[in-house]
């Protein structure tokens, strides 16, 4: 940064970004590796993911769920200026009710499953 890159100017630059693609700090990295655009992080995570789909489910298997530099696990979402931004991008059905489940017990990565509930199903 031209002004020396002090902490207050980093916060200011983060706030100047659009709310659609802000700079976030999802891990414990510092310095130039501290901030990343949320869309860049999502795209990188998606490039390391396998997506499987059938009529009622869509399974997202993220092979990476932590920072490669500091090894901090990424949170499910980050809070910036009072707004929550999800780290792991998943498609949510627009015409159906749905349930999002996380499969626990994976040695690394993250496994999310979106289950569509048919509109004519009785609950």
Buried (B, 14 or more C-beta within 10 A) or exposed (E): EEEEEEEEEBEEBBEEBEEEEBBBBBBEBEEEEBBBBBEEBBEEBBEEBEEEEEEEBBBBBBBBBBBEEEEEEBBEBBEBEEEEBEBBBBEEEEEEEBEEEEEEEEEEBBBBBBBBEEEEEEE
